[in-house]
Amino acid sequence: MTKESWFLIVAGIGLTPIALAYGAAPSVSMPMLYGVEVNDVSTTHILRAVMGLYLMMALFWLAGARNALFTLPALYSVVVFMLGLAAGRALSLILDGMPSPMLVVYLLLEIGFGVIGTMLIRGYSARPAD
């Protein structure tokens, strides 16, 4: 198995519990994990939509790990997804201040996955075609 496949598997498996924490039972998980109360249908709806997005991204990354046709697009999507989240979190740090420690860990992981994904894309793109 290639290092790109391993990376995509780790990213996909790692994102899955976060997705489920956001949307499976948000009125239970959000206060427990993030100190955020979920008291209305609209907030639950938004969180379940985020869960759906995260789960579909994870499935796409796992497909990229198994099928070489999807590997490069999956790597690009990891980079865009992770660095997009990191940019939003960095903006929030500037505008809103420090969040809970778990969200700071997420920021560091997102930056790490974005950087590693970029490095893997460069190496993957430089390989001769099979």
Secondary structure, 3 states (H helix, E strand, C coil): CCHHHHHHHHHHHHHHHHHHHHHCCHHHHHHHHHCCCCCCHHHHHHHHHHHHHHHHHHHHHHHHHHCHHHHHHHHHHHHHHHHHHHHHHHHHHHHHCCCCHHHHHHHHHHHHHHHHHHHHHHHHHHCCCC
